[in-house]
């Protein structure tokens, strides 16, 4: 375990764990409007701490809305533009559906193969 952080008075928990080739950021709780303002900076701090890449594990997210997904997508896109690989290690059916409906799945999922490094 590399570190833990809570957003929105504990509504969303972030735990950074070592992984190969990329570190894994485990999110659990509510990915919603309550954490939307804090999430981008927290994700960018994790990305900066993991130069080999960051794989997001969203399987512990039990509540999500458009604001939370949009904040996550913006942070992932910002990290990618600055050369930090971010990808999706695990998700939930609800999150996948919402990311498809909001056309944000590609901003979260397409930039890192969690088993093999950055995609071309």
DRENSE-358681 format. One record per atom (N, C-alpha, C, O, CB): residue in one letter; x, y, z. Coordinates in steps of 0.05 Angstrom, whole numbers, plus 5000, padded with zeros to 4 digits. Atoms other than C-alpha are relative to their C-alpha. Last residue first. Glycine has a CB too. Layout:
N
AXYZ ...
***
This chain:
120
X498849825020 X501350574422 X498050214991 X498750384974 X500849844976 X500850095026 X498550284487 X501250204980 X501650434986 X497049984997 X501549815017 X502350424550 X499349884973 X500949734962 X501650254996 X499049735003 X504449834594 X498450174981 X496150104974 X502849994990 X497849975017 X503349084588 X501150284995 X502950314979 X499449894974 X498150224999 X498648824640 X502550044984 X504549904987 X498749754991 X499250044973 X494649454656 X502049765003 X503449745023 X497749955018 X500650294997 X494349624582 X501249935027 X503649935031 X501349824976 X498150174986 X494450374587 X498949725001 X496649675009 X500550105029 X497249905000 X491450934546 X502049835015 X504349895015 X500150275011 X498450075024 X484650684522 X503050055002 X504450004983 X499050154978 X499150275005 X480650634586 X502049954979 X503349744979 X497649844994 X499050154976 X479351304619 X501449744992 X503449675004 X497649945018 X498249824985 X478551794561 X501249865024 X503349935034 X498650255009 X497449995014 X475751244516 X502050185015 X504450145013 X499750104972 X498550254996 X470151114566 X502850014988 X504749925000 X498449774989 X497549954985 X467951844566 X501749755004 X503949775014 X499450125027 X497750005018 X462451844514 X502650075013 X504250225003 X499450194977 X498949734999 X457152024566 X502450034982 X503750234982 X500850075029 X502149805005 X452851404550 X501150295000 X500050464985 X497949985022 X500850025028 X459050964545 X497950214993 X498150344972 X498949714994 X497849905016 X461851214611 X499449984970 X500250154955 X502649855006 X500049714998 X455051114644 X502250124983 X501850334971 X500350095029 X502449905014 X454550394619 X500050315000 X499450434980 X497449895013 X499650045028 X461650234641 X497750124983 X498150264964 X500349704993 X498149805009 X460350544709 X500549974970 X500650174956 X502649965015 X501249744999 X454050134719 X501950224990 X501150394975 X499050065028 X501849985023 X457349484694 X498650285000 X498350404979 X497849785002 X502650134994 X463049584743 X498250044975 X498750214958 X498750125026 X502249814999 X470449734729 X497549855009 X497649625018 X499550144973 X502650134994 X477249414730 X497950215003 X498450445010 X500249835026 X499550284993 X484349564707 X497449855005 X497249614998 X501849995025 X502250124984 X482850204669 X500749715005 X500949554987 X497350034986 X501850205013 X488550614643 X498049895020 X498049975043 X501649784988 X502250074982 X492951214657 X498249814985 X497649854962 X498450255010 X501950215009 X499651364623 X498049935023 X498849885046 X501549754991 X500350194979 X502752034644 X497949784992 X495649854988 X499150145027 X498350235003 X505252424584 X499949795022 X501749625025 X502850094999 X497449944989 X502353104599 X501949765002 X503849765017 X499750135027 X498949785016 X496453004552 X502850075010 X504550174994 X498350245001 X499050115025 X495152334586 X501450214983 X503550164971 X497849874985 X497650164994 X494552654655 X501349904974 X503749914971 X499449775019 X498049804993 X489553174629 X502749855005 X504849944996 X499250165025 X499249875025 X485452624595 X502350205005 X504250224990 X497650144987 X498650205016 X485252214659 X501150134974 X503450084966 X498349764993 X497450044987 X483352824701 X501749804984 X504149844981 X499649905028 X498349765003 X477853014653 X502749975011 X504750044999 X498650245013 X499149985028 X475152304651 X501750244994 X503850224980 X497550004981 X498150215004 X474852244727 X501150014971 X503649994967 X498849735005 X497649914986 X471352914733 X502249804996 X504549874992 X499450045030 X498849795016 X466352704679 X502650105013 X504550165000 X498050244997 X498750125024 X465052044714 X501350224984 X503550174973 X497949854983 X497750154991 X463652404780 X501649874977 X504049894976 X499249785019 X498049814990 X459152924749 X502549855009 X504749945003 X498950175023 X498649875022 X455352404708 X502250185009 X504350194997 X498050154983 X501749835015 X453551974769 X501750144978 X504150114978 X498550215018 X498649825019 X456351394807 X497950184986 X495650114984 X501549834978 X501849795009 X454750964867 X501550184981 X503850244986 X498950175025 X502750104998 X457950294886 X497850204992 X495550134988 X499449905028 X501949775002 X465050424864 X497249895000 X496449744982 X500650174975 X501249944974 X469249844889 X498150235000 X497150315021 X502150045020 X501950214993 X470649564819 X498750055028 X496649935033 X501449735001 X502549874992 X473750224798 X497949805010 X495649875013 X498850164976 X501850214993 X480849974794 X497550125012 X497550225034 X501349795021 X502249944982 X484850504758 X498349755004 X497549624985 X498250224988 X502350155008 X491650314729 X497750055020 X498250015044 X500649704997 X502050034979 X497050844737 X497649854988 X496449954969 X499250275013 X502850025007 X503350894696 X498249945024 X499249855045 X499749784980 X500350225018 X510850814701 X497149954992 X496649774976 X501149755013 X499149945027 X511551514730 X499849774980 X499849824956 X502850095001 X499850265013 X507151364790 X500950034971 X499350014953 X497349845001 X498450174982 X507451944840 X500649734987 X502149574998 X498549955026 X497349894998 X505252434786 X501849825017 X504249815012 X499950285012 X498650045025 X499251984771 X502950105001 X504749974992 X498450154977 X499350295002 X497151964844 X501649944974 X503549794975 X497549835001 X497850054980 X497552724849 X500849714999 X503249655001 X499050085029 X497549905011 X493552774784 X502349975019 X504549925011 X499650304992 X499150195020 X488152324813 X502650094988 X504449934983 X497949974978 X499150244987 X487552744876 X501049794980 X503149664985 X497749885016 X497549954988 X487353384835 X501149755015 X503549705014 X499850235020 X497949965020 X481853124789 X502850055013 X504749935005 X499350244983 X499050235014 X477752824846 X502350064980 X504349924981 X497949864986 X497550104989 X476853424891 X501449794984 X503849764985 X499549905028 X498149784999 X471553804851 X502749915010 X504850015001 X499050225019 X499249905027 X467653184829 X502150225001 X503850244984 X497650094985 X497150025002 X467552854898 X501150134975 X503550144971 X500949715002 X498749924975 X460453054918 X503050004999 X504350165012 X499149815023 X499549714999 X458153024846 X501350095026 X502650305026 X497350144997 X502349835008 X459052274843 X500750305004 X503050375008 X497549935017 X498849845020 X463951704848 X497950184989 X496650124968 X501449824977 X501749855018 X461151424913 X501750184981 X503050364990 X498150185016 X502049814990 X464850874949 X498550144978 X497750014958 X501350205019 X502350144989 X471250534928 X498150215013 X499050415024 X500849795021 X502149814992 X476950744883 X497749845011 X496949644999 X499250184977 X502650124994 X483250314879 X498150215010 X498650345029 X500349775021 X501649834983 X489150644845 X497349885003 X495749874984 X499950304989 X502950025001 X493950124819 X498750195019 X499450205043 X499049705005 X501349994973 X501250234804 X497049994996 X496050054974 X500950265016 X501149744991 X503450034734 X499049975029 X498249755037 X497850104982 X497949805001 X508049474709 X499150275012 X500750445017 X500950044971 X498150025022 X506949164757 X498549964974 X496749794973 X501949765004 X500850205020 X503149394818 X502149994978 X503950164977 X497350074988 X497950075020 X504149794881 X498949794982 X497349624989 X502649905015 X498550244994 X497850044915 X502049944978 X501650014955 X498049765002 X497950045019 X494550724918 X501749765008 X502849765030 X501850264996 X497750144989 X488050734957 X502049944977 X501349824958 X499249745014 X498050065020 X482551244941 X502449865014 X503449975034 X500950264985 X497350084990 X476251264983 X501849944977 X501049804958 X499749755019 X498350155019 X470051634960 X502749955013 X504050145022 X500250154973 X501850135019 X464451865007 X501549834980 X500549634971 X498350214986 X499950294998 X469551995063 X498249864980 X498149614980 X499349925026 X500650104973 X468052725074 X499849705002 X498149605017 X497550135011 X502849944994 X467952865000 X499249895027 X497249745029 X498149894978 X501149765011 X474652534986 X497150035009 X495849835017 X500149994969 X503050005002 X478652025025 X499150274989 X500350484995 X498849965029 X501149734999 X486051875014 X497049984998 X495949814983 X501250184977 X502950005001 X490351255021 X499150295004 X500450455017 X498749825022 X501449774988 X497651125008 X497049984997 X496049844979 X501050264990 X498449755002 X502950674979 X498650235013 X500050435020 X500650064971 X501749765000 X500050005000 X501850255000 X503550285017 X498150005024 
***
